[in-house]
Amino acid sequence: MTEKTYYSSWTLMHKNIAIANLVMIEETGWISQVMDTLNLDHAPVGTIRQAQIDRSELNNWLKGRSIPASRRNLELLLEALDIFNSTSLALKSYGLSLSDQYWLRPEGMDITWGSVNYFQNEFSDDIGEILFQNKDASDFNVDMSSPDNTSDGVLRKKWTIQSGKRILVKGSDDSAQQEPYNEVIATNIMSKLNITHTPYTLTSIRGKAYSQCENFINKDTELITAGRVQNVMKQSFANDKYEHLLKCCESLGMDDMRPQLEQMMVIDFIIANTDRHWGNFGFIRDANTLEYQGFAPIYDSGTSLWDKNQEVIDITISKTFKETHNKQIQLVKDLSWYEPIPKQQLTDIVTSVLGKNKYMNPERITAIAKGVNRKADFITNLKKELS
């Protein structure tokens, strides 16, 4: 006998502005119908097709703000809570995030953004702790009111409140536990190069190292990822991914994002970042006026410094505009801003931070420092060629 499908009605909200009424499949959180469009201007970026909200794109957007299926311990969590998938889990906290001001209000519920958003209200750390520490969700009554329900990415992470600030804590899944240290090294190098970035620091929880950073989004701003921005226009065959993104930025009122994007390409080249995918960089928008404020401070640089490859090699994968960093760096046309970091300083940045990692041997740390210096030398030589 086929099980009956149950539907429920929700309203997609942007702060207190109603965008559209939706019909959703209750079990899966899948949007089956976009009923009434109430405010097209505030619809999530990249979900509009032919002057209306596209249901398929809206489902992609909703899936993109859910925990990926590859996150460790997620399957056990969903099973213990008797929840079908991570999209359904996101709806348990109305789809609220600490990256933007979108949420979903169930029909008949008299709630406002001010009463539920996580920028101004407390939240539970139950989901974060379960995923973070591999706790058994069936052992206690789980409070699912949490921004951890909409935290993307594969690595273990959780949101906390420290002295009133929203702090994201991230771990590592590789045997060397290298990612938290990489975030700090990237922070230190970008500070030296005067590249706008999100600062990361090290913290220890139960004897393990984690990185943490303060949320760079507040109740009046939001992060619009490059993946969303590049979806506002159809890419022509004549445009490569880089030029297409620039055109999309221009259509949104951001006239010249080349300098910031080139800085991102440079730092990713130097640290051999292999995970700068299109959800790992983006732009800041005023959530009230919808005006773009510019490029977001660079964040999420932990999958770098050859952490997934024991051999420190020069050719590394890129997920942004080209398949390798050696090809991508050729897109950079202006290095007038770049002031080389002295070799010993760069070596000290790498060795002093990685030296705190008990899982790494000195020989490998030395090899990584040499690899970083080699890549920095390439940028110095490229600057001479371009000047």
N, C-alpha and C positions, 0 to 999 in steps of 0.2 A: 504494500500500500504506500503510495506517494505521500510524503509529509506535506502538510499545508504550509504555504509561504505567508508569513505575516508582514504587513506593511505598517509603517508609522509616518506621521507628518512632522516635519521639522522646518524651521526657518533659518536660512543662512544669514548670519549677522556680521556686520563690521562695526565694532563697538555697539552703539545703540541704533545703528541704521540697518533696517531690514533690506536684504538684497533680493532674496527669492524664496518662495515656498517650495519645499521639496517633498517628494514621497520616497521613502527609503525602505529597503528590505531590512527588517528588524534584526535578523540573525547576523547578516554579513556587513551591515553598514553601507551597502551599495545603493547609490542613488538610482532609482528606477524611473523617476520623472522629475523634470523641472517644471513646476506648475506656473505660478505667477512670478514674473520678473518685476521687482519693485524698485530697484535702483541699479541700473547697469553700470554707472560710473564707479561704484564701489566693489564691483565683482572682482574676485581674485585675478591677478594679472595673468594673462595668457589663456583665460577660459572663454573668451568671447570670440565667436565665429559668426560672420554675417549679421552683425549687430544684435546678437542674442547669446545668452549663456549656453555653451555647448555641454551637454550632459556628459559626454565621454571625457572631455577635458576637465570637467569639474570632478569627476571620479578619479582621474589621474592626480589632480591637485589634492584631494582628500587622502588618497593612498600615500602620497608623498609626505604628508604630515603624520604618518603612522609609523610605529616602530618597524624596521625591516625584519622580515622573517628570519634572516640570518643572525639576528642578535642572540647571543648566548643566553640560555635559560628562558627565552620567551615562550617556547612551545610548552614547557612545563608550567609556566605561569598561567597561560591561557587554559590549559587543561584543568588546573586546580580551581580556577575561577569559573569554569564552564562557559568560556567566551570563545566564539568561533574564530576570530582573527584579530589582528592588531587594530584594524579600523574600528571594529566594534568596541575594542578597549578604549580607543580615543574618544568615542562618543560617551563613555561613562563619565568623562569630565567635560562634556559638551564640545570636544575638539579644541579646547583652549590651549594656547601655546605661549611660551615666553619669547617667541620670535616675531609675532605679529598680533593683530587685534581681531582676527577672525574667530568665530565660534558658531555653534549650531544650537538653537533654542528649540526644545521639544514643544509641540503644539499644546496649548493650554497651560503652560508653565509661566507664571508671573515673575520672571527674573530679569535683571538688567546686567549689562556688562560690568557696571560698577560693583555689583554685589558678588560677582563670580570670578573676575579676572585675577590672574596670579601676580600681576605687578603690584597690586594694592592689597590683596588678601592673602592670608596664610594658606598653605597647602600641605597635604600629607606627604610623608616621605616613604610610605609603605611600598609602593610600586618600585620606586628607585632602589630601596634596600633589597627587595626580593630579587630584582634583576642584577643588582650590584654584588650582593653577597651570596647569591644562590640559596636564599631562604625558601622554605616550603610554604607556599601561599595558603595551603590547607590547614596550617597550624594556628592561624589567627584570623580575626575578622578584618579584612583588608578595606581600608579607606581608599577609594579609587579617585579621589579628588586631587589630581596631581598633574603638573606639566610633563612629568616623565612619560605619560601616556602618548605624548606627541613628540618625543625626542627622536630625531632621525639618526642614522649612522649605525655602524656595526659594533663599534667599541662599547664596552660597559661605561655607563655614565649615569649621573643623577643630578637633579637640581636641589640646592639647599638654600636656606636663608641664613646669612651670617651678618650680624649687626645691621639688619634691615636690607642688606644687599642680596640680589639674586645671583648665586654663584653656581657655575657648572663644574662638576668634578668628573674627570675622565680617567679611565684606567688603560690597561694594555692587555692584549690577548696573545702576544708572541712570547716565546720562552725567555727572551732577553729583557722583557719588560721595558722596552726602549722608548715607546711613544711619549710618555710623560716628560722624559728628559729632552727629547727632540723638540717638544713644544717650547721649552725654556730656552734651548739653544737658538731656535728660530726667533724667539722674542728678543734675545740679546743681540743677534746679528741685525735684525730690523731696526732696533734702537740705534745701533751704530750707523746705519745707513739712512736714518731719518725717514723710514717708511712707516706710514700710518698702520698700526696693527693693534690687535687685542693682546694685552700682556698676559702671559701665563706664568704661574709660579708652581713650585713643587709642594706637595703636602704628603703626609704619611697617614695611612689608615690601617690599623692592625698590622703594622710592620711592612706594608706594601706602599710603593710610591705611586702617586697620582698627580696629574696636573689639574690646576683649577684656574678659572678666569671669571671675571665679573661680566654679567650680561651687558652688552653694549646697546641693547634695545630697551626702551622704556615705554611707559603707557601712551606716549604720544608719537612714537616712531615704530617702524617695522622693517624687517629685513625682507627684501624681495630678491630671491636668488637669481643668478644668471640663467639658470634653467627655465625660470618663469619668464624672465625678460626676453630671452631669445625666442619665446613662443608667441610674442605679440605680432610678429610678421612672418609670413611664409618665406623660407629661404629659397632664393633663386639658384639655379645651377651655376650662375656666374660668380656668386659670392662664396668665399670660404667662411668657415665658422667665425673667425675673428672679425672680418669685415661685416658679417651679418649681425653679430652682436653689437658692434658699434652703430650700425644703422638703427637697430632696435632701440638702443639708448637714445639716439637723437630723436626718434619718434616720441619718446617719453619726456623730452625736454632736457636730456643730459647731453650737451653738445660735444664734448671731447673727453672721452674716458681713456684715451690712449696712454697718457702719462701714468695713471694709476695701474692700468692693466699691464703696462710694460714693467713697472716696478714689481708687480706680482710675478711676472715671468722670470725676472732676474733673481728674486729670492728663491723661487722654486727651483731654478737651475742650480743655484749655489748649494742648496740643501738636498738636492735630488728628491724633491717631493713627488711621489708616485700616486697621490690620491687627490689632486686638485680637480675633482669632478665638478659638474655644474651646479651642485648644491653646496659646494664648499667655498664659494665666493659670491658676492652679490652687491646690492645697492640699498641705501637707506632711503625710506620714504616717510614723509610726514603723514601719519595716519588720519589726521583731521582734514588737511588741505589737499592731500594726495600729490603734493609736490615732492619731487625727488631731491634729496639733499646731496647725493653723490655716491661715490664708491664706499662700500663698507670697509671698516678696518679689517685687515687680513686676519683670518682665523683658521683654526684646524690645519695645522702644519705638521702634525705628529707623525704621519706615515712618510717618513723621510730618512735621510742619512743611512741609507742602505739597511734599514731595519729588517726587511724581508729577504735580504740577500747578503750572505756572508762575504761575498766578494765585492770589494769596493771598486766599482767599474765606472767608466765615464759616461757611457750611453745608458740612460735610464728612461723609463716609460713616463709619458705625460698623458693626462686624461683631459686636457683643456682644449687647445687648438690644433696641436699636432700630436703624432703618436710617440715621439721622443722629444726630450728637452733639447737635444742637439739641433733638431729641426725647428722647434718652437722658438728658440732664442734668436733665430734669424729674423723673426717678426719685429724685434726691437730695433727702433730707428733712432732713438735719442737717449744717450747716456750722459748727457751733460750734468745731470744731478748726481751721478755716481762718484763717490769718493772712496777709493780702495781702503779697506781695513788692513793695517799692517799685519804681515804674516804671523808674527808672534802673538798679537792680540787675538787673531782668529783662532789660532791653535789653542790659546788659553781658554777661550770661550767654550770650545768643544771639549777639551780634556777636563776642565774643571767641573763641568756639569756631568758628563758621562762618567767621570771618575767616581761619582757618588753611587753609581749603579753597581751593586755587588754581583750582578749576573754577567758583567762584561769584563773580558780580560784586557790588560793594558795594551797588548799588541793590536787588538782590533780597534781600540780607541785611537791609537796613534795612526792607524791606517785611515780611519774616518776623518781625522783632522787633516791628514795629507790630502785626502780626496776633496774636502771642502776648499782647501787652499788652492788646489789645482783648478777647481771650477771658478773660484774667485779670480785667479790669474787670467782665465779665459775672458771673463767679463772686462777686466782691465785692458786686455789687448783689443777686445772688440770696441771699447770706448775710443781707443786710439784710431782704429780703422774708420769709425763713424765721424770723428771730429775733423 
